[in-house]
Amino acid sequence: MNEAEFHKLAAVALSRIEQAVETCGADIDFENAGEILELEFTNRSKIIINKQGATKQIWVAAKSGGFHYSYDAGTQQWRNDQNGAELLGELSRLVSEQTGASIRLA
């Protein structure tokens, strides 16, 4: 994947995350500053999601740790480099952990 393809795919992923946050029904504030999407919860904790152009990855920083996702062209999904989990599914788990409520981002 070249640089332009990466930025296009990562922008689509960040937009998809924003839409999922808007429609999940939870009280989550978010701000998109181009390459960084910041989710803030009522308990003041945050999850930071950003594009890493040099590695062609999406990085997620949450209370429970940092996670790196690479694009899998075969499944057309962003997958965790350590365990192969899909990005939006993992974000559902991380958001649920930080809010204390079961939240599904779809």
MOPAC internal coordinates of N, CA, C and O (Angstrom, degrees):
PM7 1SCF
backbone

  N    0.0000 0     0.00 0     0.00 0    0    0    0
  C    1.4480 1     0.00 0     0.00 0    1    0    0
  C    1.5229 1   107.42 1     0.00 0    2    1    0
  O    1.2310 1   121.32 1   -46.04 1    3    2    1
  N    1.3182 1   115.08 1   133.96 1    3    2    1
  C    1.4621 1   118.29 1   177.81 1    5    3    2
  C    1.5344 1   110.28 1   -88.12 1    6    5    3
  O    1.2310 1   121.10 1    -3.76 1    7    6    5
  N    1.3135 1   115.50 1   176.24 1    7    6    5
  C    1.4690 1   121.51 1  -175.40 1    9    7    6
  C    1.5341 1   112.22 1   -60.43 1   10    9    7
  O    1.2310 1   120.14 1   136.32 1   11   10    9
  N    1.3224 1   117.34 1   -43.68 1   11   10    9
  C    1.4681 1   121.21 1  -178.88 1   13   11   10
  C    1.5318 1   110.79 1   -64.29 1   14   13   11
  O    1.2310 1   120.47 1   138.03 1   15   14   13
  N    1.3180 1   116.71 1   -41.97 1   15   14   13
  C    1.4689 1   120.50 1   178.48 1   17   15   14
  C    1.5229 1   110.69 1   -63.18 1   18   17   15
  O    1.2310 1   120.83 1   136.59 1   19   18   17
  N    1.3333 1   116.02 1   -43.41 1   19   18   17
  C    1.4618 1   120.06 1   178.37 1   21   19   18
  C    1.5218 1   110.91 1   -57.72 1   22   21   19
  O    1.2310 1   120.40 1   129.82 1   23   22   21
  N    1.3371 1   116.84 1   -50.18 1   23   22   21
  C    1.4639 1   119.77 1  -177.05 1   25   23   22
  C    1.5258 1   111.67 1   -62.88 1   26   25   23
  O    1.2310 1   120.26 1   143.01 1   27   26   25
  N    1.3197 1   117.11 1   -36.99 1   27   26   25
  C    1.4577 1   120.45 1   178.16 1   29   27   26
  C    1.5296 1   110.57 1   -66.25 1   30   29   27
  O    1.2310 1   119.90 1   131.94 1   31   30   29
  N    1.3191 1   117.79 1   -48.06 1   31   30   29
  C    1.4620 1   121.94 1  -179.12 1   33   31   30
  C    1.5393 1   111.46 1   -65.02 1   34   33   31
  O    1.2310 1   120.61 1   139.66 1   35   34   33
  N    1.3236 1   116.45 1   -40.34 1   35   34   33
  C    1.4677 1   120.27 1   179.58 1   37   35   34
  C    1.5244 1   110.61 1   -68.14 1   38   37   35
  O    1.2310 1   119.75 1   141.04 1   39   38   37
  N    1.3307 1   118.08 1   -38.96 1   39   38   37
  C    1.4718 1   121.41 1   178.21 1   41   39   38
  C    1.5233 1   110.41 1   -63.66 1   42   41   39
  O    1.2310 1   120.20 1   139.90 1   43   42   41
  N    1.3196 1   117.22 1   -40.10 1   43   42   41
  C    1.4669 1   121.42 1   176.94 1   45   43   42
  C    1.5284 1   109.58 1   -62.97 1   46   45   43
  O    1.2310 1   120.19 1   137.39 1   47   46   45
  N    1.3279 1   117.25 1   -42.61 1   47   46   45
  C    1.4670 1   120.80 1   179.70 1   49   47   46
  C    1.5261 1   111.07 1   -63.21 1   50   49   47
  O    1.2310 1   119.63 1   135.36 1   51   50   49
  N    1.3322 1   118.32 1   -44.64 1   51   50   49
  C    1.4629 1   121.21 1   179.31 1   53   51   50
  C    1.5290 1   110.86 1   -63.93 1   54   53   51
  O    1.2310 1   120.48 1   140.30 1   55   54   53
  N    1.3178 1   116.69 1   -39.70 1   55   54   53
  C    1.4640 1   120.90 1   177.67 1   57   55   54
  C    1.5265 1   110.51 1   -64.41 1   58   57   55
  O    1.2310 1   120.48 1   139.09 1   59   58   57
  N    1.3146 1   116.69 1   -40.91 1   59   58   57
  C    1.4709 1   121.58 1   178.42 1   61   59   58
  C    1.5322 1   110.57 1   -63.30 1   62   61   59
  O    1.2310 1   120.54 1   140.31 1   63   62   61
  N    1.3166 1   116.57 1   -39.69 1   63   62   61
  C    1.4652 1   120.56 1   177.59 1   65   63   62
  C    1.5217 1   110.17 1   -64.17 1   66   65   63
  O    1.2310 1   120.02 1   135.32 1   67   66   65
  N    1.3235 1   117.57 1   -44.68 1   67   66   65
  C    1.4728 1   121.47 1   177.39 1   69   67   66
  C    1.5161 1   110.93 1   -56.53 1   70   69   67
  O    1.2310 1   120.33 1   132.56 1   71   70   69
  N    1.3249 1   116.97 1   -47.44 1   71   70   69
  C    1.4650 1   121.15 1  -179.92 1   73   71   70
  C    1.5247 1   110.98 1   -61.95 1   74   73   71
  O    1.2310 1   120.56 1   139.33 1   75   74   73
  N    1.3321 1   116.53 1   -40.67 1   75   74   73
  C    1.4656 1   120.61 1   179.81 1   77   75   74
  C    1.5227 1   110.70 1   -65.15 1   78   77   75
  O    1.2310 1   120.15 1   140.66 1   79   78   77
  N    1.3192 1   117.31 1   -39.34 1   79   78   77
  C    1.4701 1   121.48 1   178.68 1   81   79   78
  C    1.5264 1   110.02 1   -65.49 1   82   81   79
  O    1.2310 1   120.70 1   137.39 1   83   82   81
  N    1.3299 1   116.27 1   -42.61 1   83   82   81
  C    1.4724 1   120.72 1  -179.57 1   85   83   82
  C    1.5199 1   112.18 1   -61.78 1   86   85   83
  O    1.2310 1   120.04 1   145.23 1   87   86   85
  N    1.3211 1   117.53 1   -34.77 1   87   86   85
  C    1.4637 1   120.81 1  -173.38 1   89   87   86
  C    1.5323 1   114.22 1  -100.82 1   90   89   87
  O    1.2310 1   119.59 1  -179.39 1   91   90   89
  N    1.3300 1   118.39 1     0.61 1   91   90   89
  C    1.4764 1   119.92 1  -175.26 1   93   91   90
  C    1.5247 1   113.33 1   -78.14 1   94   93   91
  O    1.2310 1   119.78 1   165.02 1   95   94   93
  N    1.3359 1   118.02 1   -14.98 1   95   94   93
  C    1.4544 1   120.69 1   177.76 1   97   95   94
  C    1.5179 1   114.68 1    88.54 1   98   97   95
  O    1.2310 1   119.73 1   175.41 1   99   98   97
  N    1.3149 1   118.12 1    -4.59 1   99   98   97
  C    1.4650 1   121.72 1   179.63 1  101   99   98
  C    1.5299 1   110.33 1   -90.19 1  102  101   99
  O    1.2310 1   120.95 1   -23.28 1  103  102  101
  N    1.3092 1   115.79 1   156.72 1  103  102  101
  C    1.4613 1   121.57 1   178.21 1  105  103  102
  C    1.5292 1   108.77 1   -85.34 1  106  105  103
  O    1.2310 1   121.07 1   -93.64 1  107  106  105
  N    1.3288 1   115.56 1    86.36 1  107  106  105
  C    1.4589 1   122.18 1  -178.53 1  109  107  106
  C    1.5325 1   107.56 1  -125.56 1  110  109  107
  O    1.2310 1   120.90 1   -56.88 1  111  110  109
  N    1.3185 1   115.88 1   123.12 1  111  110  109
  C    1.4625 1   120.56 1   173.24 1  113  111  110
  C    1.5164 1   107.79 1   -88.96 1  114  113  111
  O    1.2310 1   120.86 1   -33.76 1  115  114  113
  N    1.3150 1   115.97 1   146.24 1  115  114  113
  C    1.4622 1   118.07 1   176.55 1  117  115  114
  C    1.5123 1   110.12 1  -144.03 1  118  117  115
  O    1.2310 1   121.90 1   -26.51 1  119  118  117
  N    1.3167 1   113.96 1   153.49 1  119  118  117
  C    1.4603 1   121.46 1   177.73 1  121  119  118
  C    1.5151 1   107.99 1  -138.92 1  122  121  119
  O    1.2310 1   120.76 1   -50.10 1  123  122  121
  N    1.3190 1   116.15 1   129.90 1  123  122  121
  C    1.4545 1   121.58 1   177.84 1  125  123  122
  C    1.5222 1   108.06 1  -108.89 1  126  125  123
  O    1.2310 1   121.35 1   -62.71 1  127  126  125
  N    1.3243 1   115.02 1   117.29 1  127  126  125
  C    1.4680 1   120.86 1   178.55 1  129  127  126
  C    1.5252 1   108.78 1  -110.71 1  130  129  127
  O    1.2310 1   120.51 1  -126.13 1  131  130  129
  N    1.3206 1   116.62 1    53.87 1  131  130  129
  C    1.4570 1   121.60 1   177.37 1  133  131  130
  C    1.5097 1   113.20 1    79.81 1  134  133  131
  O    1.2310 1   120.12 1    98.34 1  135  134  133
  N    1.3125 1   117.37 1   -81.66 1  135  134  133
  C    1.4592 1   120.51 1  -177.71 1  137  135  134
  C    1.5200 1   112.27 1  -102.33 1  138  137  135
  O    1.2310 1   120.14 1  -179.49 1  139  138  137
  N    1.3308 1   117.33 1     0.51 1  139  138  137
  C    1.4595 1   121.51 1  -178.61 1  141  139  138
  C    1.5245 1   109.31 1  -128.94 1  142  141  139
  O    1.2310 1   120.82 1   -52.48 1  143  142  141
  N    1.3296 1   116.04 1   127.52 1  143  142  141
  C    1.4581 1   122.40 1   174.88 1  145  143  142
  C    1.5184 1   107.22 1  -114.07 1  146  145  143
  O    1.2310 1   120.85 1   -58.77 1  147  146  145
  N    1.3204 1   115.98 1   121.23 1  147  146  145
  C    1.4589 1   121.60 1  -177.84 1  149  147  146
  C    1.5225 1   109.62 1  -112.22 1  150  149  147
  O    1.2310 1   120.89 1   -56.94 1  151  150  149
  N    1.3368 1   115.89 1   123.06 1  151  150  149
  C    1.4604 1   121.88 1   176.03 1  153  151  150
  C    1.5204 1   107.44 1  -103.05 1  154  153  151
  O    1.2310 1   120.39 1   -49.25 1  155  154  153
  N    1.3352 1   116.86 1   130.75 1  155  154  153
  C    1.4613 1   120.53 1   178.12 1  157  155  154
  C    1.5218 1   108.95 1  -124.76 1  158  157  155
  O    1.2310 1   121.09 1   -45.20 1  159  158  157
  N    1.3296 1   115.52 1   134.80 1  159  158  157
  C    1.4489 1   122.58 1  -175.09 1  161  159  158
  C    1.5226 1   110.65 1  -105.67 1  162  161  159
  O    1.2310 1   120.40 1   -14.40 1  163  162  161
  N    1.3317 1   116.84 1   165.60 1  163  162  161
  C    1.4643 1   120.84 1  -176.90 1  165  163  162
  C    1.5186 1   112.49 1   -61.67 1  166  165  163
  O    1.2310 1   119.77 1   155.92 1  167  166  165
  N    1.3340 1   118.05 1   -24.08 1  167  166  165
  C    1.4632 1   121.07 1   177.47 1  169  167  166
  C    1.5311 1   111.84 1   -84.63 1  170  169  167
  O    1.2310 1   120.74 1  -171.37 1  171  170  169
  N    1.3373 1   116.20 1     8.63 1  171  170  169
  C    1.4713 1   125.49 1   176.97 1  173  171  170
  C    1.5264 1   113.74 1    75.36 1  174  173  171
  O    1.2310 1   119.35 1  -178.85 1  175  174  173
  N    1.3245 1   118.85 1     1.15 1  175  174  173
  C    1.4633 1   119.63 1   175.67 1  177  175  174
  C    1.5283 1   108.21 1   -76.76 1  178  177  175
  O    1.2310 1   121.10 1   -17.62 1  179  178  177
  N    1.3338 1   115.50 1   162.38 1  179  178  177
  C    1.4631 1   120.82 1  -176.40 1  181  179  178
  C    1.5159 1   110.91 1  -135.99 1  182  181  179
  O    1.2310 1   122.12 1   -22.69 1  183  182  181
  N    1.3178 1   113.55 1   157.31 1  183  182  181
  C    1.4596 1   122.52 1   166.50 1  185  183  182
  C    1.5219 1   105.61 1  -125.74 1  186  185  183
  O    1.2310 1   120.92 1   -50.33 1  187  186  185
  N    1.3220 1   115.84 1   129.67 1  187  186  185
  C    1.4615 1   121.69 1   179.96 1  189  187  186
  C    1.5279 1   108.23 1  -110.93 1  190  189  187
  O    1.2310 1   120.93 1   -51.06 1  191  190  189
  N    1.3340 1   115.82 1   128.94 1  191  190  189
  C    1.4627 1   122.37 1   179.80 1  193  191  190
  C    1.5257 1   106.43 1  -122.47 1  194  193  191
  O    1.2310 1   120.36 1   -55.15 1  195  194  193
  N    1.3263 1   116.92 1   124.85 1  195  194  193
  C    1.4615 1   117.33 1  -179.69 1  197  195  194
  C    1.5274 1   112.57 1  -144.19 1  198  197  195
  O    1.2310 1   122.17 1   -23.26 1  199  198  197
  N    1.3278 1   113.45 1   156.74 1  199  198  197
  C    1.4638 1   121.30 1   177.44 1  201  199  198
  C    1.5261 1   108.43 1   -83.92 1  202  201  199
  O    1.2310 1   121.01 1   -41.53 1  203  202  201
  N    1.3192 1   115.67 1   138.47 1  203  202  201
  C    1.4560 1   122.16 1   174.69 1  205  203  202
  C    1.5256 1   107.71 1  -119.09 1  206  205  203
  O    1.2310 1   121.01 1   -87.13 1  207  206  205
  N    1.3382 1   115.68 1    92.87 1  207  206  205
  C    1.4595 1   121.12 1  -175.63 1  209  207  206
  C    1.5144 1   114.50 1   -61.07 1  210  209  207
  O    1.2310 1   120.03 1   143.04 1  211  210  209
  N    1.3264 1   117.55 1   -36.96 1  211  210  209
  C    1.4637 1   121.16 1  -177.51 1  213  211  210
  C    1.5245 1   111.97 1   -62.34 1  214  213  211
  O    1.2310 1   120.53 1   143.92 1  215  214  213
  N    1.3329 1   116.58 1   -36.08 1  215  214  213
  C    1.4752 1   120.78 1  -179.33 1  217  215  214
  C    1.5210 1   112.47 1  -102.88 1  218  217  215
  O    1.2310 1   120.67 1   174.58 1  219  218  217
  N    1.3482 1   116.33 1    -5.42 1  219  218  217
  C    1.4691 1   122.53 1  -176.86 1  221  219  218
  C    1.5259 1   110.50 1    56.80 1  222  221  219
  O    1.2310 1   121.21 1  -130.28 1  223  222  221
  N    1.3241 1   115.29 1    49.72 1  223  222  221
  C    1.4521 1   122.35 1  -179.62 1  225  223  222
  C    1.5203 1   110.61 1  -132.52 1  226  225  223
  O    1.2310 1   121.72 1   -16.66 1  227  226  225
  N    1.3314 1   114.32 1   163.34 1  227  226  225
  C    1.4613 1   121.99 1   167.62 1  229  227  226
  C    1.5225 1   105.45 1  -107.62 1  230  229  227
  O    1.2310 1   121.24 1   -49.91 1  231  230  229
  N    1.3277 1   115.23 1   130.09 1  231  230  229
  C    1.4605 1   120.66 1   179.85 1  233  231  230
  C    1.5156 1   109.25 1  -110.03 1  234  233  231
  O    1.2310 1   120.72 1   -37.80 1  235  234  233
  N    1.3134 1   116.22 1   142.20 1  235  234  233
  C    1.4628 1   122.94 1   178.55 1  237  235  234
  C    1.5301 1   108.04 1  -124.84 1  238  237  235
  O    1.2310 1   121.01 1   -50.97 1  239  238  237
  N    1.3265 1   115.67 1   129.03 1  239  238  237
  C    1.4655 1   121.68 1   174.53 1  241  239  238
  C    1.5215 1   107.35 1  -115.39 1  242  241  239
  O    1.2310 1   121.08 1   -58.38 1  243  242  241
  N    1.3362 1   115.54 1   121.62 1  243  242  241
  C    1.4603 1   122.24 1  -179.68 1  245  243  242
  C    1.5248 1   108.17 1  -133.16 1  246  245  243
  O    1.2310 1   120.97 1    -6.28 1  247  246  245
  N    1.3405 1   115.74 1   173.72 1  247  246  245
  C    1.4633 1   119.59 1   177.65 1  249  247  246
  C    1.5251 1   112.12 1   -55.58 1  250  249  247
  O    1.2310 1   120.60 1   143.65 1  251  250  249
  N    1.3084 1   116.46 1   -36.35 1  251  250  249
  C    1.4639 1   120.53 1  -175.54 1  253  251  250
  C    1.5231 1   113.91 1   -83.86 1  254  253  251
  O    1.2310 1   119.94 1   175.80 1  255  254  253
  N    1.3431 1   117.72 1    -4.20 1  255  254  253
  C    1.4567 1   119.47 1   176.70 1  257  255  254
  C    1.5127 1   113.79 1   142.31 1  258  257  255
  O    1.2310 1   121.71 1     7.40 1  259  258  257
  N    1.3239 1   114.33 1  -172.60 1  259  258  257
  C    1.4576 1   121.71 1   179.45 1  261  259  258
  C    1.5196 1   109.90 1  -110.51 1  262  261  259
  O    1.2310 1   121.05 1   -37.04 1  263  262  261
  N    1.3282 1   115.60 1   142.96 1  263  262  261
  C    1.4551 1   121.48 1  -174.98 1  265  263  262
  C    1.5201 1   109.85 1  -136.29 1  266  265  263
  O    1.2310 1   120.64 1   -37.74 1  267  266  265
  N    1.3423 1   116.38 1   142.26 1  267  266  265
  C    1.4616 1   122.01 1  -179.78 1  269  267  266
  C    1.5216 1   109.12 1  -117.29 1  270  269  267
  O    1.2310 1   121.05 1   -44.39 1  271  270  269
  N    1.3290 1   115.60 1   135.61 1  271  270  269
  C    1.4657 1   121.97 1  -177.89 1  273  271  270
  C    1.5221 1   109.83 1  -124.25 1  274  273  271
  O    1.2310 1   120.79 1   -49.45 1  275  274  273
  N    1.3082 1   116.10 1   130.55 1  275  274  273
  C    1.4542 1   122.91 1   176.49 1  277  275  274
  C    1.5207 1   108.49 1  -111.90 1  278  277  275
  O    1.2310 1   121.11 1   -29.42 1  279  278  277
  N    1.3283 1   115.49 1   150.58 1  279  278  277
  C    1.4551 1   119.84 1  -178.95 1  281  279  278
  C    1.5191 1   110.26 1   -78.46 1  282  281  279
  O    1.2310 1   120.85 1   -50.77 1  283  282  281
  N    1.3263 1   115.99 1   129.23 1  283  282  281
  C    1.4645 1   123.03 1   176.72 1  285  283  282
  C    1.5285 1   107.12 1  -103.83 1  286  285  283
  O    1.2310 1   120.88 1   -75.09 1  287  286  285
  N    1.3127 1   115.92 1   104.91 1  287  286  285
  C    1.4677 1   120.67 1  -177.02 1  289  287  286
  C    1.5231 1   111.63 1   -63.33 1  290  289  287
  O    1.2310 1   120.03 1   149.47 1  291  290  289
  N    1.3250 1   117.55 1   -30.53 1  291  290  289
  C    1.4657 1   121.06 1  -179.78 1  293  291  290
  C    1.5174 1   112.98 1   -63.14 1  294  293  291
  O    1.2310 1   120.62 1   137.30 1  295  294  293
  N    1.3366 1   116.42 1   -42.70 1  295  294  293
  C    1.4653 1   120.88 1  -179.93 1  297  295  294
  C    1.5226 1   112.11 1   -99.87 1  298  297  295
  O    1.2310 1   120.56 1   171.68 1  299  298  297
  N    1.3263 1   116.53 1    -8.32 1  299  298  297
  C    1.4647 1   123.60 1  -176.70 1  301  299  298
  C    1.5277 1   111.19 1    56.46 1  302  301  299
  O    1.2310 1   121.56 1  -136.36 1  303  302  301
  N    1.3361 1   114.62 1    43.64 1  303  302  301
  C    1.4556 1   121.14 1   179.98 1  305  303  302
  C    1.5244 1   109.58 1  -137.03 1  306  305  303
  O    1.2310 1   121.45 1   -24.54 1  307  306  305
  N    1.3343 1   114.83 1   155.46 1  307  306  305
  C    1.4601 1   121.29 1   172.11 1  309  307  306
  C    1.5203 1   107.10 1   -86.00 1  310  309  307
  O    1.2310 1   120.36 1   -53.53 1  311  310  309
  N    1.3243 1   116.92 1   126.47 1  311  310  309
  C    1.4635 1   121.87 1  -173.66 1  313  311  310
  C    1.5356 1   110.57 1  -123.38 1  314  313  311
  O    1.2310 1   121.76 1   -39.58 1  315  314  313
  N    1.3298 1   114.23 1   140.42 1  315  314  313
  C    1.4570 1   122.14 1   177.80 1  317  315  314
  C    1.5315 1   109.08 1   -62.42 1  318  317  315
  O    1.2310 1   120.77 1   -51.30 1  319  318  317
  N    1.3315 1   116.13 1   128.70 1  319  318  317
  C    1.4634 1   120.59 1  -178.25 1  321  319  318
  C    1.5199 1   112.75 1   -64.70 1  322  321  319
  O    1.2310 1   119.59 1   154.86 1  323  322  321
  N    1.3270 1   118.38 1   -25.14 1  323  322  321
  C    1.4597 1   120.67 1  -176.39 1  325  323  322
  C    1.5240 1   113.21 1   -88.29 1  326  325  323
  O    1.2310 1   120.42 1   138.04 1  327  326  325
  N    1.3400 1   116.81 1   -41.96 1  327  326  325
  C    1.4659 1   118.20 1  -173.93 1  329  327  326
  C    1.5302 1   114.71 1  -124.04 1  330  329  327
  O    1.2310 1   119.87 1   179.00 1  331  330  329
  N    1.3285 1   117.85 1    -1.00 1  331  330  329
  C    1.4586 1   121.67 1   177.37 1  333  331  330
  C    1.5134 1   115.89 1    77.96 1  334  333  331
  O    1.2310 1   120.15 1  -176.40 1  335  334  333
  N    1.3437 1   117.31 1     3.60 1  335  334  333
  C    1.4715 1   120.99 1  -179.03 1  337  335  334
  C    1.5319 1   110.70 1   -68.60 1  338  337  335
  O    1.2310 1   121.31 1   -31.48 1  339  338  337
  N    1.3133 1   115.10 1   148.52 1  339  338  337
  C    1.4648 1   122.46 1  -179.47 1  341  339  338
  C    1.5305 1   110.11 1   -77.03 1  342  341  339
  O    1.2310 1   120.78 1   -36.71 1  343  342  341
  N    1.3301 1   116.12 1   143.29 1  343  342  341
  C    1.4626 1   123.54 1  -173.36 1  345  343  342
  C    1.5259 1   113.77 1   -54.98 1  346  345  343
  O    1.2310 1   119.34 1   126.49 1  347  346  345
  N    1.3179 1   118.87 1   -53.51 1  347  346  345
  C    1.4673 1   120.53 1  -175.12 1  349  347  346
  C    1.5284 1   111.51 1   -66.37 1  350  349  347
  O    1.2310 1   120.21 1   143.50 1  351  350  349
  N    1.3125 1   117.20 1   -36.50 1  351  350  349
  C    1.4590 1   120.48 1   175.75 1  353  351  350
  C    1.5225 1   111.63 1   -63.45 1  354  353  351
  O    1.2310 1   120.84 1   137.34 1  355  354  353
  N    1.3273 1   115.99 1   -42.66 1  355  354  353
  C    1.4663 1   120.10 1   177.81 1  357  355  354
  C    1.5229 1   110.81 1   -66.12 1  358  357  355
  O    1.2310 1   120.14 1   140.61 1  359  358  357
  N    1.3203 1   117.33 1   -39.39 1  359  358  357
  C    1.4681 1   119.61 1   178.50 1  361  359  358
  C    1.5242 1   110.75 1   -64.08 1  362  361  359
  O    1.2310 1   120.11 1   144.29 1  363  362  361
  N    1.3229 1   117.40 1   -35.71 1  363  362  361
  C    1.4676 1   120.23 1   175.86 1  365  363  362
  C    1.5244 1   109.72 1   -58.75 1  366  365  363
  O    1.2310 1   120.72 1   135.09 1  367  366  365
  N    1.3128 1   116.22 1   -44.91 1  367  366  365
  C    1.4685 1   120.96 1   179.33 1  369  367  366
  C    1.5321 1   110.77 1   -64.62 1  370  369  367
  O    1.2310 1   120.15 1   134.37 1  371  370  369
  N    1.3228 1   117.32 1   -45.63 1  371  370  369
  C    1.4622 1   120.97 1  -178.09 1  373  371  370
  C    1.5295 1   111.81 1   -65.38 1  374  373  371
  O    1.2310 1   120.67 1   137.55 1  375  374  373
  N    1.3241 1   116.32 1   -42.45 1  375  374  373
  C    1.4689 1   120.38 1   177.98 1  377  375  374
  C    1.5236 1   109.75 1   -63.30 1  378  377  375
  O    1.2310 1   120.36 1   136.81 1  379  378  377
  N    1.3197 1   116.91 1   -43.19 1  379  378  377
  C    1.4716 1   120.78 1   178.33 1  381  379  378
  C    1.5200 1   110.90 1   -60.50 1  382  381  379
  O    1.2310 1   120.38 1   137.01 1  383  382  381
  N    1.3269 1   116.88 1   -42.99 1  383  382  381
  C    1.4652 1   120.44 1   178.41 1  385  383  382
  C    1.5289 1   111.36 1   -60.92 1  386  385  383
  O    1.2310 1   120.52 1   137.66 1  387  386  385
  N    1.3180 1   116.61 1   -42.34 1  387  386  385
  C    1.4623 1   119.56 1  -174.63 1  389  387  386
  C    1.5237 1   113.24 1   -79.21 1  390  389  387
  O    1.2310 1   120.12 1   155.72 1  391  390  389
  N    1.3272 1   117.38 1   -24.28 1  391  390  389
  C    1.4648 1   119.48 1   179.22 1  393  391  390
  C    1.5154 1   112.20 1   -95.53 1  394  393  391
  O    1.2310 1   120.50 1   159.58 1  395  394  393
  N    1.3159 1   116.65 1   -20.42 1  395  394  393
  C    1.4634 1   119.87 1  -176.81 1  397  395  394
  C    1.5193 1   112.81 1    79.58 1  398  397  395
  O    1.2310 1   120.07 1  -169.64 1  399  398  397
  N    1.3216 1   117.48 1    10.36 1  399  398  397
  C    1.4616 1   122.43 1   179.78 1  401  399  398
  C    1.5265 1   108.75 1  -127.34 1  402  401  399
  O    1.2310 1   120.10 1   -27.37 1  403  402  401
  N    1.3024 1   117.42 1   152.63 1  403  402  401
  C    1.4494 1   121.31 1   177.93 1  405  403  402
  C    1.5225 1   109.54 1   -76.57 1  406  405  403
  O    1.2310 1   120.83 1   -66.45 1  407  406  405
  N    1.3217 1   116.01 1   113.55 1  407  406  405
  C    1.4694 1   121.05 1  -177.55 1  409  407  406
  C    1.5146 1   108.32 1  -127.93 1  410  409  407
  O    1.2310 1   121.43 1   -48.10 1  411  410  409
  N    1.3200 1   114.88 1   131.90 1  411  410  409
  C    1.4703 1   120.65 1   177.88 1  413  411  410
  C    1.5189 1   108.38 1  -115.38 1  414  413  411
  O    1.2310 1   121.75 1   -58.37 1  415  414  413
  N    1.3215 1   114.25 1   121.63 1  415  414  413
  C    1.4581 1   120.13 1   175.27 1  417  415  414
  C    1.5157 1   107.48 1   -95.31 1  418  417  415
  O    1.2310 1   120.66 1   -58.68 1  419  418  417
  N    1.3321 1   116.34 1   121.32 1  419  418  417
  C    1.4686 1   120.19 1  -177.55 1  421  419  418
  C    1.5018 1   111.00 1  -127.81 1  422  421  419
  O    1.2310 1   120.10 1   180.00 1  423  422  421

